[in-house]
């Protein structure tokens, strides 16, 4: 971990390399008048919207919608099975399991044709008080249990003892985007009224705790986090049903779940503050988490070490090495496919556009894990067998 002082704010870095855009965004964060104690950048950090993905930002009495992001509650889940991975032939995986998953789970921009039962949605919320959620109510009942596109995935994996695992990366679908954009717009309007020192071009408009908009955003953000969990839980349930139809004696351990886009009230360095994790995972001492690689590399089940310097956080994945457009224009599709097929991985690459999610578009997960040895302890190393991604 390296410490730099930018705009009189300490910045603690677990990341080796940052592009100019990410450095500029960190400089903007460091200039915020309400930053608490220091800023932390995880080893997978790279430029995002307003704030780098892989960043952890603690603030006193404000929340910044763009420091959470638009896929609120996005995260990982994983389940270990009692199935030996070598008992499943490539044909069984392709023709029975993967085709069954695709039949049950809409991918990319697709959603269910019919509304899903409300029991699959978060419970205990007063929907009438959630403006954006209420406006999207019919839509989200078709979105729950769907994967989405971009870097979201379903992966069959094996651990080093040969047991089959299921892993999912997905979030709050269009709902999180609608909530994030709505409250960022309100924050910009409020900041203009305040004549805020936070300039609009930083894309870091904030909501103060005293404002009604803060409370409204917080309630809708919490719903999105819960919805994203329900979304992953329903997908996992249906994947387990598909696998059980192929392997009748299949058993599944309890699901591990962790989010990496949200804000939370937490106590650090003697004060209760708002901690934003944007592409960063909570890693309190003893907490079990998930750090995925890319579709051609290892993923990890980890145990948090509770490092206060990272605000008890760790990376959420490998992190991008190339922007989406750069990956599409520079990576060799045939070379990427050959590397995956040489390892027997049933991959999701179909066109040059898929290079944005190719292994070469991401940082080296092994180096990322090495750089955060003081944040997490590795419990299980998982290797990919088959990958499903949205269009």
Backbone torsions as a table, in degrees:
resi	resn	phi	psi	omega
1	UNK	NA	132.9	-180.0
2	UNK	-113.2	143.9	178.6
3	UNK	-116.0	127.7	173.5
4	UNK	-123.0	153.4	174.5
5	UNK	-110.6	118.5	-179.3
6	UNK	-124.6	125.2	-179.3
7	UNK	53.4	37.8	-179.8
8	UNK	70.0	8.3	177.2
9	UNK	-108.8	127.9	174.2
10	UNK	-65.5	137.6	175.3
11	UNK	-123.5	119.4	-178.2
12	UNK	-100.7	122.0	-170.0
13	UNK	-116.2	122.6	170.1
14	UNK	-101.3	-1.0	-177.0
15	UNK	-95.4	141.0	-177.9
16	UNK	-80.0	-45.3	-173.8
17	UNK	-131.1	139.4	177.0
18	UNK	-133.6	138.8	177.0
19	UNK	-78.2	170.1	-174.6
20	UNK	-61.3	-37.1	-179.8
21	UNK	-64.5	-43.3	179.2
22	UNK	-64.5	-40.8	178.4
23	UNK	-62.1	-42.0	178.1
24	UNK	-62.2	-40.0	179.4
25	UNK	-67.5	-37.9	176.6
26	UNK	-64.9	-39.3	177.2
27	UNK	-60.9	-41.5	176.5
28	UNK	-62.4	-44.1	178.8
29	UNK	-59.7	-42.7	-177.0
30	UNK	-65.5	-21.4	-179.2
31	UNK	-87.1	-7.7	-178.3
32	UNK	-65.7	135.2	-175.8
33	UNK	-72.1	-14.2	-175.4
34	UNK	-110.0	12.0	175.8
35	UNK	-62.6	136.7	-179.3
36	UNK	-106.3	124.0	169.2
37	UNK	68.3	-65.7	178.4
38	UNK	-165.7	173.1	175.7
39	UNK	-112.0	142.0	-179.4
40	UNK	-121.4	132.2	177.4
41	UNK	-117.7	119.7	-177.8
42	UNK	-74.8	166.6	-174.3
43	UNK	-69.1	-10.2	177.1
44	UNK	-100.0	11.6	-172.0
45	UNK	-62.6	140.7	174.2
46	UNK	-158.9	167.4	-173.3
47	UNK	-61.0	141.9	175.8
48	UNK	-131.1	-150.3	175.9
49	UNK	-98.3	106.3	-179.5
50	UNK	83.7	-54.7	-178.2
51	UNK	-125.2	141.0	178.3
52	UNK	-59.6	142.8	169.6
53	UNK	-72.6	136.0	-172.4
54	UNK	94.0	15.9	-179.6
55	UNK	-106.7	150.8	174.7
56	UNK	-127.0	122.6	-175.0
57	UNK	-129.4	120.1	175.2
58	UNK	-100.9	134.2	-178.2
59	UNK	-132.0	153.2	177.4
60	UNK	-95.7	109.5	169.0
61	UNK	65.3	25.4	170.7
62	UNK	-140.6	155.8	170.4
63	UNK	-123.9	142.4	-178.6
64	UNK	-115.9	107.2	-178.1
65	UNK	-52.4	-40.0	-179.2
66	UNK	-74.2	-11.7	174.3
67	UNK	-87.1	-4.2	170.1
68	UNK	-101.5	-41.1	-179.7
69	UNK	99.2	177.0	-175.4
70	UNK	-93.8	-16.6	174.6
71	UNK	-98.4	69.8	-174.6
72	UNK	-62.2	133.1	178.1
73	UNK	81.3	0.4	177.4
74	UNK	-53.1	142.1	-177.7
75	UNK	-173.8	-164.0	-173.4
76	UNK	-122.9	151.4	165.8
77	UNK	-141.9	155.5	-178.1
78	UNK	-151.3	146.8	179.7
79	UNK	-136.8	133.5	173.6
80	UNK	-93.0	140.4	178.3
81	UNK	-111.5	174.1	174.7
82	UNK	-97.5	18.4	-176.3
83	UNK	-95.8	132.1	174.5
84	UNK	-75.6	126.8	-175.7
85	UNK	-61.1	-32.7	-178.4
86	UNK	-76.4	-2.9	175.7
87	UNK	-84.2	-9.2	-179.2
88	UNK	-105.9	114.9	177.9
89	UNK	-75.5	159.6	175.3
90	UNK	-54.0	-37.1	179.0
91	UNK	-64.4	-42.1	178.3
92	UNK	-63.4	-43.9	-179.6
93	UNK	-62.6	-47.4	-176.6
94	UNK	-69.5	-54.5	-167.1
95	UNK	-84.0	-23.8	-177.7
96	UNK	-110.9	-51.8	-174.9
97	UNK	-78.1	-54.0	-176.4
98	UNK	-66.7	-40.0	177.7
99	UNK	-66.4	-36.1	177.2
100	UNK	-65.5	-40.5	178.0
101	UNK	-63.5	-44.7	-179.6
102	UNK	-63.5	-29.9	179.1
103	UNK	-73.6	-26.4	-175.9
104	UNK	-96.5	-27.6	-172.0
105	UNK	-121.8	113.1	174.8
106	UNK	-62.8	140.8	-175.7
107	UNK	-115.1	160.6	177.0
108	UNK	61.5	-131.2	-178.6
109	UNK	-81.3	-4.8	-176.6
110	UNK	-73.7	157.0	176.4
111	UNK	-139.0	173.1	177.3
112	UNK	-64.8	147.4	178.5
113	UNK	-73.6	-26.8	179.3
114	UNK	-122.0	155.2	178.8
115	UNK	-67.7	136.6	177.6
116	UNK	-82.7	157.9	-177.8
117	UNK	-60.8	141.4	-177.9
118	UNK	-64.0	-16.6	177.5
119	UNK	-65.9	-18.6	178.1
120	UNK	-81.7	-10.5	-177.6
121	UNK	-92.7	164.3	177.8
122	UNK	-58.1	142.5	-179.7
123	UNK	-109.4	156.5	173.7
124	UNK	88.3	9.9	178.4
125	UNK	-104.5	144.5	174.0
126	UNK	-89.2	95.7	-173.6
127	UNK	-61.8	-31.4	-179.1
128	UNK	-62.3	-20.2	-179.1
129	UNK	-96.4	1.2	-177.7
130	UNK	-111.1	98.0	-170.2
131	UNK	-59.2	-52.4	-176.2
132	UNK	-71.8	-43.9	179.2
133	UNK	-57.6	-44.8	179.9
134	UNK	-61.1	-39.7	-179.3
135	UNK	-69.1	-21.5	-177.8
136	UNK	-106.7	12.3	-168.4
137	UNK	-57.3	-47.9	-179.2
138	UNK	-66.1	-37.7	-177.0
139	UNK	-67.4	-42.7	-175.1
140	UNK	-68.7	-21.8	177.2
141	UNK	-72.9	-14.3	172.4
142	UNK	-98.2	-16.0	-178.1
143	UNK	-90.8	-25.1	-178.4
144	UNK	-64.3	133.6	-176.8
145	UNK	82.7	29.0	177.8
146	UNK	-127.5	150.7	-169.7
147	UNK	-82.4	-44.8	-170.7
148	UNK	88.8	-178.3	-176.4
149	UNK	-116.1	-150.3	179.1
150	UNK	64.3	-128.9	-177.6
151	UNK	-92.1	9.8	177.8
152	UNK	-74.5	146.6	-175.9
153	UNK	-156.5	160.5	165.5
154	UNK	-118.5	131.9	-176.5
155	UNK	-135.7	134.9	167.6
156	UNK	-93.5	132.6	-174.3
157	UNK	-136.2	167.3	173.7
158	UNK	-129.5	143.2	175.1
159	UNK	-88.7	-179.4	-173.7
160	UNK	-73.3	-9.4	174.4
161	UNK	-98.0	-0.8	175.4
162	UNK	93.7	8.2	179.1
163	UNK	-84.8	143.4	179.6
164	UNK	-78.2	136.1	175.4
165	UNK	-123.4	156.7	172.4
166	UNK	-119.1	133.6	177.8
167	UNK	-132.3	140.3	178.9
168	UNK	-130.9	137.8	170.5
169	UNK	-121.2	115.0	178.9
170	UNK	-162.8	170.9	-174.9
171	UNK	-137.2	-141.1	-172.5
172	UNK	-96.3	14.0	175.2
173	UNK	56.9	-145.4	-175.6
174	UNK	-70.0	-23.1	-179.0
175	UNK	-59.6	-48.0	-179.6
176	UNK	-60.6	-38.7	177.8
177	UNK	-63.0	-44.6	-179.2
178	UNK	-64.0	-43.1	179.2
179	UNK	-65.6	-48.3	-178.5
180	UNK	-59.6	-46.3	-178.1
181	UNK	-69.4	-37.9	-179.9
182	UNK	-62.3	-47.0	-174.8
183	UNK	-80.9	-24.7	171.7
184	UNK	-66.3	-39.3	177.4
185	UNK	-62.8	-43.7	177.9
186	UNK	-63.9	-39.8	179.8
187	UNK	-62.9	-41.5	177.9
188	UNK	-61.5	-40.7	179.4
189	UNK	-65.4	-43.8	179.0
190	UNK	-64.6	-43.1	-179.1
191	UNK	-62.2	-35.6	176.7
192	UNK	-65.2	-39.4	177.9
193	UNK	-65.9	-35.7	-179.9
194	UNK	-76.2	-12.3	-168.4
195	UNK	54.9	47.5	-174.4
196	UNK	-60.2	146.9	175.2
197	UNK	-75.0	-10.4	177.0
198	UNK	-83.4	104.0	-174.6
199	UNK	-69.0	151.5	-175.8
200	UNK	-63.2	-32.2	-176.4
201	UNK	-70.4	-11.6	174.1
202	UNK	-71.7	-23.3	-175.8
203	UNK	60.4	40.1	-179.1
204	UNK	-129.2	38.1	178.9
205	UNK	-58.8	141.4	-172.2
206	UNK	-123.9	161.5	174.9
207	UNK	-118.7	120.5	179.8
208	UNK	-77.3	149.9	-174.3
209	UNK	-60.0	-25.8	-178.7
210	UNK	-77.3	-12.3	-175.9
211	UNK	-86.8	144.8	175.4
212	UNK	-58.2	-36.4	-178.5
213	UNK	-62.4	-31.6	175.2
214	UNK	-60.7	-50.6	-178.1
215	UNK	-63.6	-39.5	178.9
216	UNK	-65.1	-45.6	179.0
217	UNK	-61.9	-44.8	-176.7
218	UNK	-59.4	-43.2	-179.7
219	UNK	-65.0	-41.5	-179.4
220	UNK	-73.2	-34.3	175.8
221	UNK	-62.1	-45.0	179.9
222	UNK	-62.3	-36.3	176.8
223	UNK	-65.4	-42.8	-179.9
224	UNK	-61.7	-40.8	177.3
225	UNK	-60.9	-44.4	179.1
226	UNK	-66.8	-38.9	179.1
227	UNK	-64.9	-41.8	178.9
228	UNK	-61.6	-39.5	176.3
229	UNK	-63.5	-46.4	178.9
230	UNK	-61.0	-36.7	178.2
231	UNK	-61.9	-47.9	178.7
232	UNK	-66.0	-40.5	-178.1
233	UNK	-62.5	-42.7	-179.9
234	UNK	-68.1	-41.3	176.2
235	UNK	-60.3	-44.4	-179.3
236	UNK	-63.1	-40.7	178.2
237	UNK	-58.3	-43.7	-176.8
238	UNK	-74.5	-31.7	174.3
239	UNK	-66.6	-41.8	177.4
240	UNK	-60.8	-39.1	178.6
241	UNK	-64.5	-40.3	177.7
242	UNK	-62.8	-47.6	-178.2
243	UNK	-64.3	-39.9	179.7
244	UNK	-65.7	-27.4	177.5
245	UNK	-73.2	-22.7	178.7
246	UNK	-93.5	-38.1	-180.0
247	UNK	-120.8	91.3	-170.9
248	UNK	-57.8	-29.0	-178.9
249	UNK	-96.2	20.1	-179.2
250	UNK	-64.7	140.2	174.5
251	UNK	-127.7	149.9	-174.2
252	UNK	-131.0	130.3	178.0
253	UNK	-76.1	164.7	178.6
254	UNK	-57.6	146.5	-175.3
255	UNK	-74.8	132.8	169.8
256	UNK	-87.7	133.6	-178.7
257	UNK	-138.2	139.1	177.0
258	UNK	-152.2	136.7	178.0
259	UNK	-98.9	157.4	178.9
260	UNK	-137.6	12.7	173.6
261	UNK	-135.4	96.6	-178.4
262	UNK	-171.8	172.6	171.2
263	UNK	-124.1	151.8	-178.4
264	UNK	-151.0	146.9	171.0
265	UNK	-77.0	122.8	-179.4
266	UNK	-141.9	157.1	177.5
267	UNK	-100.3	122.6	178.2
268	UNK	-140.3	137.1	176.9
269	UNK	50.3	40.5	172.5
270	UNK	84.0	1.0	-179.8
271	UNK	-131.2	150.2	176.2
272	UNK	-92.1	120.6	-171.9
273	UNK	-135.6	167.7	175.3
274	UNK	-91.2	115.3	179.2
275	UNK	-101.1	120.5	175.2
276	UNK	-95.1	127.5	171.4
277	UNK	-117.3	112.4	179.5
278	UNK	-115.0	98.9	-172.8
279	UNK	69.6	38.9	175.7
280	UNK	-141.4	149.6	-171.7
281	UNK	-115.0	139.0	174.8
282	UNK	-64.1	131.8	-177.5
283	UNK	-136.7	54.8	175.4
284	UNK	-62.3	158.8	-177.0
285	UNK	-58.0	123.3	178.5
286	UNK	86.5	-7.9	-179.2
287	UNK	-74.7	136.5	178.7
288	UNK	-89.5	130.3	-178.6
289	UNK	-134.6	-179.5	-177.2
290	UNK	-133.0	129.5	175.0
291	UNK	-126.2	104.0	-178.0
292	UNK	-82.2	156.6	170.7
293	UNK	-96.2	-142.0	173.2
294	UNK	-105.9	-178.6	-174.3
295	UNK	-69.8	-3.2	177.4
296	UNK	-118.8	6.7	-174.9
297	UNK	-130.3	174.7	-177.3
298	UNK	-69.3	155.0	168.8
299	UNK	-121.9	163.7	-173.1
300	UNK	-134.8	137.1	164.1
301	UNK	-93.9	127.6	-172.1
302	UNK	-129.1	165.3	173.9
303	UNK	-120.2	126.9	-178.4
304	UNK	-66.5	147.7	177.8
305	UNK	-104.2	-6.4	177.1
306	UNK	65.7	47.3	-178.8
307	UNK	-77.8	116.8	-177.5
308	UNK	-64.5	-27.4	-178.7
309	UNK	-65.6	-24.7	178.2
310	UNK	-100.7	13.0	-172.6
311	UNK	54.1	42.7	-179.9
312	UNK	55.5	48.6	-176.3
313	UNK	-130.0	166.2	172.9
314	UNK	-148.0	-178.0	-179.3
315	UNK	-69.4	160.9	177.2
316	UNK	-103.8	-1.9	179.5
317	UNK	174.9	-156.4	179.3
318	UNK	-80.3	-34.4	-178.4
319	UNK	86.9	146.8	-176.8
320	UNK	-72.9	137.4	170.3
321	UNK	-97.7	-28.0	179.6
322	UNK	-127.3	143.3	172.3
323	UNK	-63.8	163.8	-179.3
324	UNK	-58.6	-46.8	-177.9
325	UNK	-66.9	-39.3	178.8
326	UNK	-64.3	-40.7	179.2
327	UNK	-63.1	-42.8	-179.7
328	UNK	-63.1	-38.1	-174.0
329	UNK	-87.2	-16.3	-173.8
330	UNK	-117.8	-24.7	-175.6
331	UNK	-80.6	146.1	179.5
332	UNK	-89.2	108.8	-175.2
333	UNK	-61.0	-44.2	-177.8
334	UNK	-63.8	-38.0	178.2
335	UNK	-66.6	-40.0	178.8
336	UNK	-65.0	-43.8	179.1
337	UNK	-63.9	-44.0	-178.3
338	UNK	-60.7	-39.8	-179.9
339	UNK	-65.1	-38.3	179.0
340	UNK	-70.6	-44.8	-176.8
341	UNK	-70.2	-27.8	176.5
342	UNK	-63.7	-26.7	179.1
343	UNK	-97.5	6.0	177.3
344	UNK	72.9	22.4	-178.6
345	UNK	-87.2	126.8	174.5
346	UNK	-80.6	107.1	-166.5
347	UNK	-103.2	179.2	-176.9
348	UNK	-117.4	21.2	-179.1
349	UNK	-88.9	123.1	-179.4
350	UNK	-125.0	-23.0	-176.0
351	UNK	-151.7	171.8	178.9
352	UNK	-61.1	-30.8	178.2
353	UNK	-61.4	-26.5	179.6
354	UNK	-72.5	-7.9	178.4
355	UNK	-63.2	-20.6	178.2
356	UNK	-63.4	-20.1	178.0
357	UNK	-118.0	18.3	178.0
358	UNK	-75.1	162.0	179.2
359	UNK	-55.7	-39.9	-177.8
360	UNK	-67.2	-13.3	179.0
361	UNK	-81.9	-8.1	-173.6
362	UNK	-116.5	158.9	176.1
363	UNK	-68.8	164.0	178.5
364	UNK	-71.6	111.5	-176.3
365	UNK	-61.8	-30.7	-179.2
366	UNK	-67.6	-38.3	177.6
367	UNK	-70.1	-38.7	177.0
368	UNK	-59.5	-43.6	179.8
369	UNK	-67.2	-38.6	177.9
370	UNK	-61.7	-38.3	-177.0
371	UNK	-73.4	-10.2	-180.0
372	UNK	-123.5	33.9	177.0
373	UNK	-62.2	-22.6	178.3
374	UNK	-90.7	3.5	179.8
375	UNK	-110.3	-35.6	-178.0
376	UNK	-143.1	158.8	172.1
377	UNK	-114.0	131.0	179.9
378	UNK	-71.9	129.3	174.7
379	UNK	-102.5	-44.5	-175.5
380	UNK	-142.5	133.3	175.0
381	UNK	-102.8	128.8	-176.2
382	UNK	-117.8	138.2	179.5
383	UNK	-115.0	141.2	-175.5
384	UNK	-72.9	140.8	172.6
385	UNK	-110.4	-44.2	-177.3
386	UNK	-152.7	143.5	-173.5
387	UNK	-128.0	134.8	171.1
388	UNK	-120.3	130.2	178.6
389	UNK	-131.2	157.8	176.3
390	UNK	-74.6	162.3	180.0
391	UNK	-71.2	NA	NA
